[in-house]
Amino acid sequence: MNTIEIPAIGVCREIPSKWSEMTPEQARVTMRLLWDMESGLISPLEFHVRVLHDLLLHVLELVRLRLQ
């Protein structure tokens, strides 16, 4: 796992660094995006950005809640 930390608001979360660390939902979303990339629907860059966004989404939601 990789650790994402935002000390200013006290957020520290881990995101998976390999397939075996993903939850079933994370793996499903990643596989769907991989299929889209392999089918030519999205570029490799968009694949990487979308996977990172999906993995960081819960961290972004925590940041938003703590800033309110």
HUCOR-V921838 format. One line per field, one symbol per residue. psi: psi as a letter, one per 30 degrees, with the letter a starting at -180 (. if undefined). burial: b if it has 16 or more other C-alpha atoms within 10 Angstrom, else e. Layout:
psi = ???
burial = ???
//
This chain:
psi = kkkkkifeghkjlkkkfleffkleeeeeeeeeeeeeeffgelleeeeeeeeeeeefeeeeeeeeeff.
burial = eeeeeeeeeeeeeebeeeeeebeeebbeebeebbeebeeeeeeeeebeebbeeebeeebeeeeeeeee
//
